Amino acid sequence: MALSSSIKQVACERLFHFHPLKRIARELGVSAGAVRDWRIFLNKGDYAISV
């Protein structure tokens, strides 16, 4: 199941502000692995996370 772009947007904003990965996942109802992957994309400069 694809996650909405709004959830990804919120997760990315929280990662920029150094919120804990597990807390982001729990609050958004997504896996910690998904948030970890988004963090990897952000660290590589890929801000256009596909939906």
One Martini backbone bead per residue (centre of mass of N, CA, C, O) as a GRO file, in nm:
protein
   51
    1MET     BB    1   0.094   0.038   0.025
    2ALA     BB    2   0.064   0.358  -0.034
    3LEU     BB    3   0.177   0.658   0.071
    4SER     BB    4   0.118   0.959   0.141
    5SER     BB    5   0.258   1.267   0.084
    6SER     BB    6   0.186   1.393   0.361
    7ILE     BB    7   0.336   1.189   0.536
    8LYS     BB    8   0.614   1.236   0.410
    9GLN     BB    9   0.633   1.534   0.474
   10VAL     BB   10   0.623   1.513   0.782
   11ALA     BB   11   0.863   1.326   0.816
   12CYS     BB   12   1.075   1.513   0.686
   13GLU     BB   13   1.040   1.751   0.878
   14ARG     BB   14   1.117   1.590   1.134
   15LEU     BB   15   1.400   1.507   1.041
   16PHE     BB   16   1.510   1.800   1.017
   17HIS     BB   17   1.437   1.827   1.349
   18PHE     BB   18   1.536   1.558   1.500
   19HIS     BB   19   1.343   1.341   1.531
   20PRO     BB   20   1.261   1.048   1.633
   21LEU     BB   21   1.208   0.781   1.440
   22LYS     BB   22   1.003   0.613   1.615
   23ARG     BB   23   0.807   0.847   1.669
   24ILE     BB   24   0.729   0.909   1.384
   25ALA     BB   25   0.615   0.632   1.316
   26ARG     BB   26   0.401   0.616   1.539
   27GLU     BB   27   0.243   0.886   1.473
   28LEU     BB   28   0.197   0.791   1.151
   29GLY     BB   29   0.170   0.472   1.107
   30VAL     BB   30   0.462   0.364   1.043
   31SER     BB   31   0.748   0.238   0.967
   32ALA     BB   32   1.074   0.262   1.057
   33GLY     BB   33   1.187   0.180   0.779
   34ALA     BB   34   1.059   0.406   0.614
   35VAL     BB   35   1.192   0.640   0.764
   36ARG     BB   36   1.481   0.547   0.714
   37ASP     BB   37   1.467   0.570   0.407
   38TRP     BB   38   1.404   0.872   0.398
   39ARG     BB   39   1.666   0.958   0.537
   40ILE     BB   40   1.851   0.856   0.315
   41PHE     BB   41   1.743   1.037   0.092
   42LEU     BB   42   1.805   1.305   0.234
   43ASN     BB   43   2.116   1.260   0.269
   44LYS     BB   44   2.138   1.248  -0.064
   45GLY     BB   45   1.928   1.485  -0.176
   46ASP     BB   46   1.632   1.342  -0.200
   47TYR     BB   47   1.331   1.533  -0.199
   48ALA     BB   48   1.177   1.345  -0.424
   49ILE     BB   49   0.955   1.152  -0.301
   50SER     BB   50   0.789   0.905  -0.406
   51VAL     BB   51   0.442   0.782  -0.433
   0.00000   0.00000   0.00000
